[in-house]
Amino acid sequence: MSPTHLIVNLRNEHAQMRDMLDSVRRVGISTPDGQRQLKKARQLIVDHLHHEDTHLYPALRGNPQTQPLANEYANEMQELSREILAFFDGMEREHDDLVFARGFGKVMGVLNKRWTREEVRLYPAYDAHCGDKLAAAG
């Protein structure tokens, strides 16, 4: 089974977020470019969360086989998103690269773990149980 358009987009968003965050790390938080890129990275994450909340989780919750998984991941993401967005909001006023590096390492660890779990477990469940049904209905 091939991945659905939604899953391809979500995976692409993961790649864009990784690239943007790596770019912020390279240029440094203390630079104007770093601050601009940090704001863009935050917006990419907010947009991605919105896509999951409006498209992925409702579809998964609509299938009895994937409903528990959807609830688990959505509930977990509510807590993680608060932590992640708090980092970004705190960094908008930060100009110390060392402080940024510490927080960045922690947030990247959280994000990479989450992205891997989504790509290994959540997205395949969507493709297996929801994707074809939604595509056929659309």
Secondary structure, 3 states (H helix, E strand, C coil): CCCCHHHHHHHHHHHHHHHHHHHHHHHCCCCHHHHHHHHHHHHHHHHHHHHHHHHHHHHHHCCCCCHHHHHHHHHHHHHHHHHHHHHHHHHCCCCCHHHHHHHHHHHHHHHHHHHHHHHHHHHHHHHHHHHHHHHHHC
